[in-house]
């Protein structure tokens, strides 16, 4: 019988309860044995509903559980770093929701803690291990669309709930931190490079102070990437990759469904109607289950983790630079590690 990694979850956040925990429970290498909330009754209710053996009334209690090997941290953005550090100090590996920090300085602190404690720490960009994205990278590397020169992305939803943490500036809310981080990490992933400079344009909500509409351009050595993200537009998401001989379009790039296949379009530009374009379909899978199993295998087998912590720090550097650019109204250079 496989020796699964024993996980604990900090908080009863919706993404954890509705998506990540059920997916991890189906994993071959993961076993979720505990969950914590500041409200112990809520923790118990969620534990019962999901079949989790242990429920704790504080995050500290869960971290003191000696049987827990790894922590999933889906807390609000402003609590990512502090509780990831607390877990690491207790020898727990940590899979932390994105964005892993509020700024580059905080993200660099996680590198120090990782090196001091020897645990694995990873940002939970589940898209980076989904088969459709591994295929996009392979197609680009193989030259299927010629030389990649341009990337465009769009990610939006509509939410003006004043109580939602995504609309709370002090909690690290706003479009760029919540969803703009996706086209950034995927542009870096597919180009296989870091942007030399970035340009940002931000419109802020007059009541919340968060960025509700953000556009950015990233200048890479091999080409350019541009994207728009918004918390107050019609829900939509798409990414396209343009090469000298073709393009790739990812139809559901970020919230890939766990109960139906995903598709990408490979178009070699025969005409503007897409005649002859290939539609490649990927079997049903759950990207959260894949993410959990790959991280667990890295723990259990001592293999490299799927996404190094350094990658999360570099992504944070780009986010910081976009915010700076929106203020200075000029190109900004992301800081290096």
C-alpha positions, 0 to 999 in steps of 0.5 A: 500500500502506498505511503501517502503524505499526511496533509493538514489544511489551514482554514476552511476557505472556499477554494479549499473546501470546494475544490482543493481538498476533494481533489487531493482526497482522490490523489494517489499520494495525498491524505488530508487528515486534519483541518483547522479554523478559528471557529472549532465548530466550523472546522468540525462541520467541514471535517465531517462533510469531507470525511477528515479525521481531525478538526482543530480550533486554531492554526497553532493546534494543527501545526503542533500535530506531529503526524502532519507532514505537509500543510496546504495554506489557502488563507487570505493573501496577507496571511500567506507568508506568516503562516507558511513560516510558522509551518516551516519552522515546525518542519512542515512542507507547505503548498501555499495559495497564490500569490505567495506573498504581498511583495518581493521582500516578503517572498524573499523571506520565504527563501531564507526560511526554506534554506534554514528549515530544509522543507519544501515550499511551493506556490499553488499555481495548479495550471503549471502542471495541467496537461494542456499547459505542458502540451503548450510548452512542448508545442512551442519548443518543438517549433510547431508555430515557428518562433514564439513572438507574442502572447495575449491574455485576458482574465476577468470576473465581476465582484463588488462585494465589499466584504469579499477579501478579494476587494479588501486592499489591506488583505492583498486584494485586487485584480493583479494579485488575484488573477493577473498573476496567472498570465504572468506566470504562464507567459514566463513559463512558455517563453522560458524567460524572465521579462526585461521590463514591464509596463502597467496601467491600473484603474482603481475602485473608488470605494475599495482602493483595489485595482479593478482593471489592470493591463500590462505589457511584459518585454521578454528577450524573445518577444512580448506578452500583454494581458488585461485582468479585471474584477469588474467585467464580464467573466471571461478567460483566454490565452493565445500564443503567436508565432512566425508560422502559427498560433495556439489558443487555450480556451479555458486556460485558468479554471480548467474543469475537473469533469470535462475535457479541455481543448487547445486550438493549433492554427497554422494560419491558412486563412482568417476562418481557421480552416484546417486548425487542429483542435487538441483535446485533453482527457478529463483530469483535476489539476488540483489533484495533479498538483497535490500528488506531484508535491507529495511525491517530491516530499516522499521520494526526494525528487524536485518539486514541480515549481521551485520557490524561486519561480514564485519569487520571480513572479512576485518581482514582476507583479511588484514592477507592474504596480510601480510602473502604474505609479511612475507611468514608465517602464520598470525593471523587475528586481532579480533574485 
